[in-house]
Amino acid sequence: MNARFLGLLAAASALALTAAPAIAQDAPKPEAATKSAPEAQVRSRDLAGTFGGQRIAYKATIADTVLTDEAGKAEAVIVTTSYVKTPADPNRPVFFLYNGGPGSGSVWLQMGAFGPKRVAIPSDAKDDGAPPYPLLDNPDSLLDVADLVFIDPPGTGFSYLTPGTDPKKYYGLRQDARAVAQVIRRWINDNGRWSSPKFLGGESYGTSRTAMVVDELEGSTYNDVGLNGLVLISTILDFAGREPTPGNELAYIVTLPNMAAAAYYHGKVEAPSVEAIVAEARKFAIGPFATALLKGEELPADERAAVRKELSRLTGLSETYLESANLRVTDQRFYKELLRDRGLTIGRLDARYTGTDYDNAGETPDDDPSFYGIDAGYTAAINSWARETLGYRTDREYQAIGREPGRNWDWSLGGGGRGAYLNIAPLIGQAMRQNSQLRLFNAQGYYDFATPFFGAEYSLKRSGIPQDRITWKHYGAGHMMYVRDEDRAKLAADIRAFIRDR
């Protein structure tokens, strides 16, 4: 996760890598004693569980990887948590996963979707309330089909930069991707997995990271790492669709189907199903609505009236409100306006969630009820699992959503600023064209405004991206569709089939 702090691209400096073996039972060294040259902490436990209907014995390992500069000075400590079936199989698939942000730890995918344990939170878009938040066995974990390696990039989870390290060397899309790619290469080396089928998976900004990491792994002339599949969950690759600034109409177009889905869910519009209303909204968004927006001030009055009427039918907003907004309703305004008559706001990450603001008069919501409705449970789960079960020792707080990466992020591909138009989907196309067996799985929730499903479809259906190797799946929840029990099971089954089909 997490789309709340979506981020982008950067130029990089080369990294050197040192790490202890990934599977060991060494006693941890006090972190505070060697701040300038930290010892790599590695903690392991032998466990077992039933996943995908199979009883699996596995080794759970939480380990530090120390990244150094060219002179050998430690610059960053990257923490991975791996789950490897025992006895180890050098030909078994391995799935590398991370979340987004930038600044988000891997807690969301690990403790919510694919790890051997998951946190128990409500499945019906209700607040997770107060502790305790039980840790449950997760039969939907993918350990039956692949070994799993969860990566916390620099500045996320327990991973950190050492004192004196320039944040610009790690906080940016290119810099971050190089660090993650080197961690992956080292894990492959230390675990003898060069012959294993390899999959990358990211959520939210993690899908952006995937585009860059595959470029680092497969685009390296001297140390190429071949990949079998990319798993994108809640995809964001073309950022023009996320910035509804004056003159940029794309954001209004790609979020319209989300508005229709949310309006349907909350009973503001009628349709046979969410799939039916979404299909109507897609067609209208890319057709009459896009045409109307692009005409600008030359839009005829009769055409404007027709578009306004259909827009009202699809979104549940009044024609009066839509006219006041000049047919252009930002997502933030929509969260506040849709259920204003009920005194409620809706969620950004998941529009099924509702919240109550300080008052009902504002233009935008006070906060996102779909984030504060789940965050405490996940934070408790990862700390309990890592510290108490796996025995990781640190005084550092786990950064589920770390602020430092986002504050320092370099959003440019090649330096010199972010620029007006940021789209990294072409890197996916390049990787697929240069690897004839590389496949892509794309998962989207209908109620996700942070990374709209129509925006993902738009970005991945551009020229240069082989469409016959893309698997599309949609789910009846939001950004983290796995918080809903039915969708977690469906997502796991869909990805399990994707990994097997190679």
PASEGU-140895 format. One line per field, with one value per residue (C-alpha): residue number from 1; residue in one letter; chain; x, y, z. Coordinates in Angstrom, 3 decimals. Example, Ala and Ser with C-alpha at 12.3 -4.5 7.8 and 13.67 -1.06 7.14 Angstrom:
2
num 1;2
residu A;S
chaine A;A
u 12.300;13.670
v -4.500;-1.060
w 7.800;7.140
This chain:
502
num 1;2;3;4;5;6;7;8;9;10;11;12;13;14;15;16;17;18;19;20;21;22;23;24;25;26;27;28;29;30;31;32;33;34;35;36;37;38;39;40;41;42;43;44;45;46;47;48;49;50;51;52;53;54;55;56;57;58;59;60;61;62;63;64;65;66;67;68;69;70;71;72;73;74;75;76;77;78;79;80;81;82;83;84;85;86;87;88;89;90;91;92;93;94;95;96;97;98;99;100;101;102;103;104;105;106;107;108;109;110;111;112;113;114;115;116;117;118;119;120;121;122;123;124;125;126;127;128;129;130;131;132;133;134;135;136;137;138;139;140;141;142;143;144;145;146;147;148;149;150;151;152;153;154;155;156;157;158;159;160;161;162;163;164;165;166;167;168;169;170;171;172;173;174;175;176;177;178;179;180;181;182;183;184;185;186;187;188;189;190;191;192;193;194;195;196;197;198;199;200;201;202;203;204;205;206;207;208;209;210;211;212;213;214;215;216;217;218;219;220;221;222;223;224;225;226;227;228;229;230;231;232;233;234;235;236;237;238;239;240;241;242;243;244;245;246;247;248;249;250;251;252;253;254;255;256;257;258;259;260;261;262;263;264;265;266;267;268;269;270;271;272;273;274;275;276;277;278;279;280;281;282;283;284;285;286;287;288;289;290;291;292;293;294;295;296;297;298;299;300;301;302;303;304;305;306;307;308;309;310;311;312;313;314;315;316;317;318;319;320;321;322;323;324;325;326;327;328;329;330;331;332;333;334;335;336;337;338;339;340;341;342;343;344;345;346;347;348;349;350;351;352;353;354;355;356;357;358;359;360;361;362;363;364;365;366;367;368;369;370;371;372;373;374;375;376;377;378;379;380;381;382;383;384;385;386;387;388;389;390;391;392;393;394;395;396;397;398;399;400;401;402;403;404;405;406;407;408;409;410;411;412;413;414;415;416;417;418;419;420;421;422;423;424;425;426;427;428;429;430;431;432;433;434;435;436;437;438;439;440;441;442;443;444;445;446;447;448;449;450;451;452;453;454;455;456;457;458;459;460;461;462;463;464;465;466;467;468;469;470;471;472;473;474;475;476;477;478;479;480;481;482;483;484;485;486;487;488;489;490;491;492;493;494;495;496;497;498;499;500;501;502
residu M;N;A;R;F;L;G;L;L;A;A;A;S;A;L;A;L;T;A;A;P;A;I;A;Q;D;A;P;K;P;E;A;A;T;K;S;A;P;E;A;Q;V;R;S;R;D;L;A;G;T;F;G;G;Q;R;I;A;Y;K;A;T;I;A;D;T;V;L;T;D;E;A;G;K;A;E;A;V;I;V;T;T;S;Y;V;K;T;P;A;D;P;N;R;P;V;F;F;L;Y;N;G;G;P;G;S;G;S;V;W;L;Q;M;G;A;F;G;P;K;R;V;A;I;P;S;D;A;K;D;D;G;A;P;P;Y;P;L;L;D;N;P;D;S;L;L;D;V;A;D;L;V;F;I;D;P;P;G;T;G;F;S;Y;L;T;P;G;T;D;P;K;K;Y;Y;G;L;R;Q;D;A;R;A;V;A;Q;V;I;R;R;W;I;N;D;N;G;R;W;S;S;P;K;F;L;G;G;E;S;Y;G;T;S;R;T;A;M;V;V;D;E;L;E;G;S;T;Y;N;D;V;G;L;N;G;L;V;L;I;S;T;I;L;D;F;A;G;R;E;P;T;P;G;N;E;L;A;Y;I;V;T;L;P;N;M;A;A;A;A;Y;Y;H;G;K;V;E;A;P;S;V;E;A;I;V;A;E;A;R;K;F;A;I;G;P;F;A;T;A;L;L;K;G;E;E;L;P;A;D;E;R;A;A;V;R;K;E;L;S;R;L;T;G;L;S;E;T;Y;L;E;S;A;N;L;R;V;T;D;Q;R;F;Y;K;E;L;L;R;D;R;G;L;T;I;G;R;L;D;A;R;Y;T;G;T;D;Y;D;N;A;G;E;T;P;D;D;D;P;S;F;Y;G;I;D;A;G;Y;T;A;A;I;N;S;W;A;R;E;T;L;G;Y;R;T;D;R;E;Y;Q;A;I;G;R;E;P;G;R;N;W;D;W;S;L;G;G;G;G;R;G;A;Y;L;N;I;A;P;L;I;G;Q;A;M;R;Q;N;S;Q;L;R;L;F;N;A;Q;G;Y;Y;D;F;A;T;P;F;F;G;A;E;Y;S;L;K;R;S;G;I;P;Q;D;R;I;T;W;K;H;Y;G;A;G;H;M;M;Y;V;R;D;E;D;R;A;K;L;A;A;D;I;R;A;F;I;R;D;R
chaine A;A;A;A;A;A;A;A;A;A;A;A;A;A;A;A;A;A;A;A;A;A;A;A;A;A;A;A;A;A;A;A;A;A;A;A;A;A;A;A;A;A;A;A;A;A;A;A;A;A;A;A;A;A;A;A;A;A;A;A;A;A;A;A;A;A;A;A;A;A;A;A;A;A;A;A;A;A;A;A;A;A;A;A;A;A;A;A;A;A;A;A;A;A;A;A;A;A;A;A;A;A;A;A;A;A;A;A;A;A;A;A;A;A;A;A;A;A;A;A;A;A;A;A;A;A;A;A;A;A;A;A;A;A;A;A;A;A;A;A;A;A;A;A;A;A;A;A;A;A;A;A;A;A;A;A;A;A;A;A;A;A;A;A;A;A;A;A;A;A;A;A;A;A;A;A;A;A;A;A;A;A;A;A;A;A;A;A;A;A;A;A;A;A;A;A;A;A;A;A;A;A;A;A;A;A;A;A;A;A;A;A;A;A;A;A;A;A;A;A;A;A;A;A;A;A;A;A;A;A;A;A;A;A;A;A;A;A;A;A;A;A;A;A;A;A;A;A;A;A;A;A;A;A;A;A;A;A;A;A;A;A;A;A;A;A;A;A;A;A;A;A;A;A;A;A;A;A;A;A;A;A;A;A;A;A;A;A;A;A;A;A;A;A;A;A;A;A;A;A;A;A;A;A;A;A;A;A;A;A;A;A;A;A;A;A;A;A;A;A;A;A;A;A;A;A;A;A;A;A;A;A;A;A;A;A;A;A;A;A;A;A;A;A;A;A;A;A;A;A;A;A;A;A;A;A;A;A;A;A;A;A;A;A;A;A;A;A;A;A;A;A;A;A;A;A;A;A;A;A;A;A;A;A;A;A;A;A;A;A;A;A;A;A;A;A;A;A;A;A;A;A;A;A;A;A;A;A;A;A;A;A;A;A;A;A;A;A;A;A;A;A;A;A;A;A;A;A;A;A;A;A;A;A;A;A;A;A;A;A;A;A;A;A;A;A;A;A;A;A;A;A;A;A;A;A;A;A;A;A;A;A;A;A;A;A;A;A;A;A;A;A;A;A;A;A;A;A;A;A;A;A;A;A;A;A;A;A;A;A;A;A;A;A;A;A;A;A;A;A;A;A
u 0.000;-0.468;-1.838;-2.143;1.349;1.680;5.028;7.482;10.695;14.397;18.033;20.341;23.804;25.341;25.016;27.200;25.583;26.627;24.454;24.583;23.091;19.336;18.605;20.410;19.777;22.410;21.872;20.983;23.531;22.431;21.455;22.516;26.049;27.155;25.132;27.771;28.331;25.311;25.510;22.993;20.362;18.858;16.168;14.446;11.742;10.541;6.753;3.927;0.467;-2.206;-2.274;-4.322;-5.474;-1.910;-0.023;3.293;6.365;8.293;11.083;10.165;13.159;13.383;16.751;18.703;20.518;23.119;23.635;26.985;28.575;31.574;33.935;32.148;30.348;26.933;24.177;20.939;19.561;16.802;14.630;13.102;10.728;10.821;8.765;10.483;9.026;11.190;13.131;14.212;13.726;16.049;13.506;10.437;8.861;9.774;7.526;9.029;6.484;6.345;3.779;3.702;3.535;6.273;6.910;4.661;5.936;5.010;2.701;-0.438;0.280;2.068;-0.455;-3.536;-3.254;-0.446;1.572;0.987;-0.812;-3.311;-4.843;-8.526;-10.372;-13.990;-14.733;-17.791;-16.139;-16.534;-13.949;-11.453;-12.035;-9.734;-7.352;-6.965;-6.601;-6.150;-3.636;-5.291;-3.975;-4.228;-5.279;-5.188;-1.404;0.397;3.002;1.578;2.710;5.688;8.184;7.443;9.858;8.383;10.651;10.503;12.297;14.442;12.501;9.644;8.877;11.989;14.291;16.269;19.066;22.166;23.163;24.768;23.269;21.903;18.168;18.468;20.516;17.568;14.331;13.249;11.888;15.161;17.175;14.568;14.311;18.064;18.148;15.250;16.752;20.034;18.267;16.485;19.727;21.442;18.549;18.692;22.447;22.330;19.494;20.654;17.527;18.822;16.936;13.639;10.735;10.562;7.609;7.429;4.376;3.533;0.513;-0.360;2.909;4.430;3.136;5.169;8.116;7.574;7.863;11.183;12.528;11.866;13.800;16.682;16.563;15.950;17.572;20.998;23.374;25.848;23.582;20.253;17.583;14.874;11.319;8.245;5.490;4.523;1.621;0.133;-2.433;-4.231;-2.153;-0.791;1.521;0.211;0.004;-1.805;-4.959;-4.417;-4.052;-7.315;-5.598;-7.071;-6.594;-6.013;-9.264;-7.981;-8.452;-12.175;-12.512;-10.758;-12.486;-16.020;-16.513;-15.417;-18.057;-20.695;-19.595;-19.663;-23.048;-24.389;-22.981;-24.589;-27.951;-27.733;-28.172;-29.963;-28.379;-28.490;-24.950;-21.772;-20.354;-23.323;-23.109;-19.327;-19.700;-22.105;-19.793;-16.728;-18.560;-19.884;-16.562;-14.468;-17.197;-19.636;-18.080;-14.511;-15.726;-17.602;-14.625;-12.259;-14.580;-14.222;-15.960;-17.098;-19.421;-22.946;-25.680;-27.819;-24.876;-23.888;-27.391;-27.423;-24.015;-24.994;-28.155;-26.336;-23.548;-26.149;-27.742;-24.404;-22.975;-26.041;-25.128;-27.686;-27.557;-27.406;-24.237;-22.702;-23.389;-21.819;-18.746;-18.638;-19.168;-15.791;-16.155;-12.888;-12.695;-12.306;-15.526;-17.286;-16.338;-18.105;-21.055;-22.373;-23.834;-24.088;-27.821;-27.032;-24.304;-21.632;-18.468;-17.075;-13.588;-10.806;-9.020;-12.344;-15.588;-17.617;-16.433;-18.253;-17.234;-18.666;-16.907;-16.798;-19.594;-21.483;-20.780;-17.293;-16.213;-13.904;-13.782;-11.767;-9.958;-10.249;-12.494;-11.197;-7.704;-8.314;-10.789;-8.022;-4.584;-4.375;-5.015;-2.273;0.319;-0.385;-0.171;3.228;4.829;3.471;4.572;8.045;9.032;7.273;7.040;10.107;12.236;13.365;15.076;15.050;14.123;12.896;9.186;7.714;6.872;3.620;3.478;6.837;6.908;10.550;10.486;7.507;9.009;12.258;11.050;12.547;9.688;11.704;12.922;16.189;16.644;15.720;12.274;9.073;7.942;4.432;3.628;4.755;3.982;6.065;3.772;6.100;8.719;6.264;5.777;9.518;10.101;7.350;8.606;12.133;11.017;8.575;7.381;6.884;3.230;1.298;-1.546;-3.546;-5.936;-8.252;-11.038;-14.190;-14.338;-10.738;-10.361;-6.662;-5.706;-8.832;-9.387;-10.224;-6.928;-5.048;-6.925;-6.146;-2.416;-1.907;-3.863;-1.559;0.531;3.621;2.202;1.368;-2.291;-2.326;-0.140;-2.205;-4.687;-7.350;-9.264;-11.676;-12.954;-15.883;-13.879;-11.370;-7.636;-6.872;-9.494;-8.216;-9.784;-13.002;-12.997;-14.536;-12.077;-9.044;-9.934;-10.642;-7.443;-5.365;-7.014;-6.499;-2.798;-2.280;-3.582;-1.379;1.770;0.939;0.218;3.807
v 0.000;2.844;5.313;8.009;9.134;8.142;9.044;8.944;9.063;9.820;9.742;7.500;6.780;3.307;1.175;-1.585;-4.310;-6.325;-8.666;-11.660;-14.901;-14.609;-17.760;-18.018;-17.912;-15.423;-13.483;-9.853;-7.118;-3.985;-1.506;1.562;0.289;0.443;3.166;3.921;0.255;-1.733;-5.503;-7.397;-8.915;-12.218;-14.097;-17.301;-19.679;-22.999;-22.980;-24.735;-23.929;-24.879;-22.702;-23.254;-26.520;-27.845;-28.390;-26.536;-26.485;-23.251;-21.127;-17.543;-15.191;-11.481;-10.124;-6.901;-6.140;-3.378;-1.158;0.616;3.289;2.652;3.196;0.553;2.948;1.724;3.949;2.031;-1.023;-2.785;-5.341;-8.319;-10.938;-14.190;-17.360;-20.335;-23.824;-26.487;-28.268;-25.453;-26.066;-24.124;-24.423;-23.320;-19.952;-16.981;-13.937;-10.589;-8.135;-4.577;-1.882;1.714;5.222;6.165;5.510;2.514;-0.647;-4.106;-4.672;-4.334;-7.124;-9.230;-9.076;-8.483;-10.632;-13.103;-13.771;-16.943;-14.888;-12.075;-9.525;-9.882;-6.705;-6.229;-7.368;-5.155;-1.708;-1.006;0.607;-1.802;-0.229;-0.799;-3.675;-6.574;-7.346;-11.132;-12.714;-15.520;-18.325;-17.217;-20.087;-17.597;-17.195;-18.104;-20.295;-23.373;-22.071;-19.801;-18.720;-15.163;-12.299;-9.066;-6.041;-2.813;-0.234;2.529;4.636;2.140;-0.513;-1.113;-0.104;3.105;5.317;5.511;8.887;11.153;9.411;11.867;11.095;12.042;8.895;6.661;8.651;8.788;6.364;5.449;5.456;3.406;0.919;0.384;-0.314;-2.765;-4.474;-4.997;-6.470;-8.882;-9.857;-10.504;-12.581;-14.691;-15.136;-15.989;-18.467;-20.115;-19.151;-18.117;-21.012;-20.204;-18.625;-15.068;-12.756;-9.128;-7.770;-4.277;-2.395;1.248;3.151;-0.309;-0.818;2.225;0.698;-2.547;-0.731;0.713;-2.417;-4.566;-1.985;-2.358;-6.160;-6.960;-3.850;-4.547;-5.657;-7.247;-8.727;-9.449;-11.086;-12.700;-12.435;-14.561;-12.280;-8.875;-8.561;-5.060;-4.386;-1.025;0.291;3.803;4.295;7.365;10.205;12.634;10.832;11.781;15.554;17.387;20.699;23.358;22.248;18.565;16.774;13.187;12.985;13.710;11.067;8.214;8.814;8.943;5.138;5.149;7.750;5.615;2.549;4.450;5.971;2.500;1.016;3.723;3.515;6.813;5.266;2.190;-0.576;-4.379;-4.626;-2.666;-4.227;-2.914;0.667;0.665;-0.490;2.379;4.873;3.713;4.146;7.573;8.741;7.959;9.132;12.038;13.162;13.319;15.091;17.675;18.412;18.750;21.227;23.554;26.897;25.871;23.197;23.935;24.494;21.564;19.183;20.501;19.875;16.307;15.548;17.134;15.018;11.746;12.707;13.250;9.874;8.065;9.872;10.571;14.261;16.919;18.765;22.000;20.864;19.588;22.893;24.791;22.567;23.204;19.442;18.812;17.269;16.470;13.264;15.217;17.107;13.878;12.238;15.073;15.658;12.169;11.494;15.053;14.564;11.774;13.723;11.272;11.289;8.347;6.874;7.583;4.236;2.429;4.250;1.629;3.175;6.174;8.737;11.661;15.029;17.787;19.475;18.921;22.261;21.715;21.186;18.233;15.568;15.942;12.652;9.282;6.876;3.956;4.551;5.390;2.507;-0.112;1.311;0.472;-3.226;-3.573;-1.724;-3.918;-7.056;-6.414;-5.378;-8.429;-10.805;-9.365;-8.661;-11.363;-14.290;-13.841;-12.226;-9.096;-6.700;-2.952;0.270;1.704;2.135;0.278;2.848;1.623;4.985;6.707;10.453;10.912;9.270;11.328;14.554;13.992;12.133;12.911;12.554;12.928;10.159;11.838;14.716;18.349;18.263;16.343;17.907;18.270;14.701;11.582;8.177;5.080;2.537;2.450;0.721;-2.151;-2.355;-2.328;-5.150;-7.266;-6.655;-7.650;-10.721;-12.714;-14.778;-11.960;-11.774;-9.179;-9.533;-6.395;-6.256;-3.305;-2.574;-0.895;1.414;2.654;6.387;6.498;4.499;4.414;1.192;3.057;4.932;1.630;0.335;3.519;3.432;-0.262;-0.259;2.217;1.313;-0.794;-2.968;-6.550;-7.022;-10.803;-11.268;-9.134;-10.675;-8.246;-8.813;-6.554;-6.827;-5.625;-3.528;-0.693;-0.018;-2.881;-5.240;-8.014;-6.361;-7.920;-11.666;-12.649;-10.535;-11.761;-15.338;-14.395;-12.353;-15.205;-17.737;-15.481;-14.881;-18.546;-19.445;-16.751;-18.138;-21.707;-20.763;-20.333
w 0.000;0.188;-2.297;0.225;-0.513;-4.200;-5.659;-8.579;-10.392;-9.984;-11.165;-9.183;-7.888;-7.918;-4.805;-3.440;-1.387;1.619;3.628;5.923;4.565;4.255;6.246;9.572;13.299;14.374;17.573;16.841;17.494;19.378;16.681;18.651;19.193;15.532;13.860;11.217;10.288;11.456;11.753;9.667;11.939;10.759;12.695;11.574;12.735;11.369;11.043;9.203;7.914;5.418;2.298;-0.829;0.702;1.165;4.405;4.017;6.284;5.851;7.269;8.159;8.121;8.855;7.768;7.297;4.076;4.387;1.352;1.138;-0.980;-3.216;-0.283;1.787;4.154;5.227;3.829;4.293;6.056;4.116;5.918;4.146;5.493;3.567;3.733;2.081;1.845;3.488;2.279;-0.061;-3.785;-6.138;-8.978;-7.028;-7.992;-5.824;-5.515;-4.434;-3.002;-1.677;-1.093;-2.265;-0.881;-1.498;2.160;2.758;4.401;3.147;6.121;3.997;1.520;4.128;6.973;4.845;1.740;1.104;4.261;6.298;8.953;8.527;10.839;11.672;10.721;9.637;6.085;5.636;5.416;9.129;11.433;13.012;16.432;19.381;20.232;20.340;16.627;16.426;14.066;12.127;9.955;6.345;4.058;1.159;1.433;-1.785;-0.088;-1.794;-5.206;-4.456;-1.844;-0.706;-0.054;1.338;0.945;2.948;0.739;2.271;4.772;5.167;7.763;9.871;6.976;7.424;6.158;8.338;9.853;7.273;4.249;1.704;1.267;-2.406;-2.993;-2.061;-2.157;-5.762;-8.280;-9.973;-6.737;-4.891;-7.754;-7.857;-4.141;-4.347;-7.406;-5.603;-2.582;-4.927;-6.663;-3.343;-2.041;-5.219;-4.775;-1.075;-1.513;-4.754;-6.699;-10.117;-11.742;-10.009;-11.911;-10.599;-10.049;-8.902;-7.145;-5.995;-4.747;-5.474;-5.886;-5.697;-9.233;-10.274;-8.415;-10.334;-13.658;-12.562;-10.852;-13.909;-15.889;-13.425;-13.386;-17.051;-18.470;-16.968;-19.678;-17.276;-14.607;-16.217;-14.039;-16.160;-14.863;-15.474;-14.282;-12.916;-10.482;-10.294;-7.571;-7.618;-10.477;-10.977;-13.953;-15.782;-13.283;-15.537;-14.483;-10.844;-11.123;-11.909;-12.553;-14.866;-18.449;-17.616;-18.360;-18.090;-14.328;-14.643;-17.345;-15.543;-12.186;-13.574;-13.523;-9.858;-9.091;-10.759;-8.790;-5.480;-6.253;-7.025;-3.819;-1.661;-3.392;-5.258;-8.710;-9.971;-12.014;-12.229;-10.808;-10.222;-13.395;-15.381;-14.117;-14.582;-18.184;-18.870;-17.173;-19.122;-22.408;-21.487;-20.011;-23.069;-25.456;-24.910;-21.617;-22.947;-26.070;-24.021;-21.777;-24.707;-26.425;-23.467;-23.947;-27.424;-26.010;-27.348;-24.759;-25.891;-25.804;-22.388;-21.069;-22.389;-20.889;-17.568;-17.386;-18.048;-15.676;-12.960;-13.652;-13.386;-10.349;-8.228;-8.037;-8.872;-12.172;-10.190;-8.431;-11.660;-13.408;-10.512;-10.884;-14.636;-15.200;-13.513;-10.062;-8.296;-6.331;-3.068;-3.714;-4.600;-1.275;0.533;-1.768;-2.566;0.884;2.182;2.625;5.091;6.893;5.731;3.659;1.676;1.537;-0.930;-0.691;-0.513;-1.252;0.625;3.905;5.359;7.944;9.892;9.658;12.252;10.322;7.094;5.433;4.058;0.483;1.166;3.914;7.107;6.497;4.747;6.690;4.630;5.988;9.625;9.615;9.223;10.045;13.753;13.196;10.586;12.664;15.677;13.553;11.972;15.265;17.056;14.287;13.657;17.253;19.271;16.844;14.626;17.330;15.480;17.899;17.319;19.068;15.772;15.165;12.217;9.542;8.014;6.209;6.593;5.975;5.041;1.585;0.464;1.777;-0.111;-3.209;-6.597;-9.062;-12.230;-14.498;-15.336;-12.901;-13.338;-11.750;-12.204;-15.453;-16.749;-17.734;-15.934;-17.445;-16.726;-18.372;-21.422;-19.257;-18.786;-22.546;-23.163;-20.682;-22.248;-25.781;-24.793;-22.813;-24.930;-21.951;-19.455;-18.425;-16.449;-13.954;-13.127;-10.145;-9.422;-6.974;-8.263;-5.236;-5.324;-5.997;-5.098;-8.195;-10.399;-12.333;-15.531;-15.220;-15.031;-18.055;-19.954;-19.164;-19.939;-23.203;-24.946;-27.963;-27.356;-24.551;-25.680;-24.783;-25.221;-22.134;-19.732;-17.287;-16.032;-12.781;-10.893;-7.331;-5.242;-2.787;-2.989;-3.049;-0.664;-1.988;0.286;3.357;2.060;2.736;-0.598;-2.541;-0.623;-1.520;-5.130;-5.473;-4.065;-6.375;-9.393;-8.655;-7.782;-11.255;-12.817;-11.170;-12.161;-15.774;-16.934
